[in-house]
Amino acid sequence: MKNSPLCSKLSDFVFCPVCKSYHTVKNGFTGTRKQQYHCKSCGKYFIENYSYHAYEKDLNEKIVVLTKEGLGIRSTARILKISATTLLSRIIFIAKDIKQPVIATGKTYEVDEIRSFIGNKGRLIWLVYALERETRKVVSFNVGARTNKTLNVVLQTLQNAQAKRIYTDGLKNYKYLINKKVHKVSRFGTNHIERNNLTVRTHVKRLSRRTICFTRSVLLLFSVLRIYFWM
């Protein structure tokens, strides 16, 4: 044992939260006098118990779960015991790494809009999104004013996927943006997406009707929707 001075520094049953290795050693103390550890396998430094919960390794996973369950910012922050400001920055950070799913070609889609507002009811904003009829999955969405520019971001994605059929409501903008050969307006053509609108409003708190949980930022709304639709 005298020839193995490191043996006395090896931690007992303390594994690395990053690589799950038990090849860890004690590495002094933090400024708050907490024991610090160093993982010999991946090189990361860590402590066993963090006072500030924002440092927890599974925090992002918890944020995703609570966001998709319809909790507001302050409710989520209270449950996770972190500040609302930290939560907002984490949501935007998580959303940046989410990639839009690959869209299959030759499918049938339904397109619709959901009206909401930013900051106050005088600043209207629309969520425009496309739902694949067969799988009921959202393949594209955009947030903005109810203009051709906002609508075309979603429609261009469907056109690139060589959509077999695109069902919409009677909004006149679609007549100029979608090829007549694939565009269809019928009484029951948007049943699936209309039903999904209710689900979205129920799960995404900032889109619910008659609520004080309105959004104050287009970027935050866009980030929350990326998490809800694609994670």
N, C-alpha and C positions, 0 to 999 in steps of 0.2 A: 504494500500500500504506500510505502514511503516513496517509491519510484513512480507513483501515479497521483500527483498532487491534484489533478483535475477531478479525480473521483469524488473528492469531498465536496466539490462544487456542483456536481450533477444534481438536478432537482429530482425529487421523487414524485412520480405520477403526475407531473405537470407536462402536458403536451402542447405543442404549438398550434394555435387556432388557425393558422394559415395552411400548413402542410400536414397537420395531425401527427407529427413526429414527436417521440419522447426523448429525442437526442437534444435536450435543452440544458442550459447551465444558468446559474444565477449570475446576474450582471449588474450588481450595485443596486442603488435605490433611486427613485424618482425624487423630484422636488418636494413632493408631499409625503416622502418617506415610505413609499410602497415598493415592495420587492419587484425588481425588473429581471426579465429573463431574456436569454439570447438563444435562438434556435440554430444549432450547428448544421442542420440539413438545408434550410432555405435562407438563413442569414437574417431573419426578421427578429425584431425586438418587441417584447410585449409584457404586460402585467396580467395577473389573474383576474382582478376585479377593478373595473373602471368606475370611477365616481360619476363621470359624465357619460350618459348613455349613448351619446352620438358616436362614441368610439366602438360600440359593440359590433362584432363582425357580421351578425345577421340582421343589422338594422335595415338595410335596403330591402331585404326580403319581407320584413314586417311592414315596411312602408307600402310595398306593392300590394300585399294582401289587404291591408286596411283601406287603401285607396280604391281598390276594385270592389270592396264591400260597401262603398258609398259613404264612408266617414269624411267629415269635413276636415279642414286644416287644423283647427284648434282642438277638435276631438281627438284626432290622430296624435297631435303633439302631447296632449294630456296623457294618453294611454302609454305612449313610448317614453314619456318623461324627458322630452327634449323641447327646445324652443321652437316657436312657429317659424322663425326666420331660418333656422337650421333645416327644418322640414321642407320649406319652400325651395331652398337651394338644392337639397337632396333630390327632390322630385324632378327638377330640371336636369340635374346631373344624370339621373337614371334614364330619363327619356332620351337623352342624347345618344345613348348606346343601343337603343332599340331600332332595329332595321325593319323597313317595310317588307311584308311577306312577298314571296314570289307569286305572281298571279298566273294561273293556268290560262291557256288560250282557248277561244271558242266556247266560252261559258255565257250564261244568262245572268244579268245583273239588274238590280233595282236601285234607283238613286232617289234620295229625298233630302230635305233640309229640316233642321231643328233651329227654331229661333230662341235666342237668349239675349243677354245684354252684358256690357262691361262697365263696372263702376256704378252706373245708374241706368234707369229704364229708358232714358233718352238716347243712350248709345247702344243701339241694336247691333247684334252680331249673329251670324248664322253658321251652324255646323252643317256642312255638306258632305255626305258620305255615300259610298257604294257598297251594297251587300250582294254577295254571290248567292243566288237563289238556292242552289243545290246544297251547299255546305252551311249557309247562313252566317258566313264569316265576313267581316268588314275587310275589304281589300284596299280601300283608299279613302282618305278624308281630307278636308281642308276647312279652315276657319277664317271667316272674313265677312265683308259686306256681301249682300245678295246681288252680285254682279257677274257678268260673263267671265271676268278674270278669275274669280273665286271658283265658280262652277267648272271652268275649263281645266283646272288642275286635276280634278277628279275624273272628268270625262276623257281627258287625254290619256290617262292611265288605262282606261277601259278600251280605248281605241287602239292603243299599242298592244293590248292583249287580244286584239281581233275579236271583240265581243260578238257573240251570235245574236243577242238581243239585249236591249237596254230599255227597261220600263221606268217611266217617270210619271209625275202628276201633270197637271195642265199648265205648269209654268211656261210661259211663252219663250223664255230664253233658250230652253232645250231644243226648240224647233230649229234654231240657227246654229246650234253647237253640235248636234248629233246627226249623223247620216240618216236620212229617211229610211234607208233599207233595214236598219237595225233598231230604229227608234219606235217605241210602241207606247201609246197611252190608252189604257183600258180601265174599266171600272174596278177590277180586282187585281190589276197588274202590280200594285205596290203593297199588297196585303202584308207580306212578310216584313218589309222594312218599316211599315207603319206600326206594326206590333213591336218591332225592335226599338222604335223610338220611345215607347213607354218604358221598356227595360233600361234603356240608356238614361232616361230622366230619373228613374228610380235609383240606379246605382251610382251615377255621377251627380253628387249633391249640388254642384254649382249649376247644373242644368235643370234642377227640379223646379216645378212651378210653385208659387207662393212660399218662398223660402228666403231667409236672410243670408243663406250661404252662397251669395252670388260671387262671381269671379271679378278680380280687379286687374287682371293681366291676361292679354291674349297669349303670351308665351306660356304662362302657367296652365291655361286651359288646354292649349295644344299639347303640353307635356302630359297632363293628366289623361287626355284622350289616347295618346300613344301607349301609355301604360295599360289603360283599360282595354283597348282594342287588340293590342299585339303582344301582351305578356301573359 
